[in-house]
Amino acid sequence: YPDVDALAGAAAAHARGRLVLTYPQERPFVRAGARVANAMLRLSRSTFRVYVHPVGRIEAVAGAHGLGPATRRRHGLVWESAAFGRA
């Protein structure tokens, strides 16, 4: 989703006690892979795009909704999950 503030913000606003998000890791090779995937998608005339958002931005949006970081785990080379909770 292109607008990380709107997406994470809507999820955080609806979270009662805990919010868990899974997203691509913010690593150079993941970003490069996203650029290649987006080039292929453009060539195939697909409107779908891949986004790798800054993790700090996701954390800031969650924090603005009263959610603090609880845990963060990497799953393999590409994916990462973060849990946020209310104080």
C-alpha positions, 0 to 999 in steps of 0.5 A: 500500500503506498500510504503507510501512514494511512494504512498503519494508522487505520490499523492502529486506530482499530487496535484495542490492545495489541497490533501485529504487522508483517512487512518486508524487511528494510534491507538493501537487497529487499529494496532492490528486489522490490524495484525489480518486481515493480519493473516487471509489474509495469512491463506486464501493465499491472497496477499492483506495486510492491512497497518497502516502507521505513520501519521507523515510520511504521513505529512512529505511526503506531506510537502516535496512536498510543501503541508502543513496540513490544516485539520485532522478529525477522522471518527469513530473508524478506519478512519481518513482524512487529507487535505493538501494545497499549501501555 
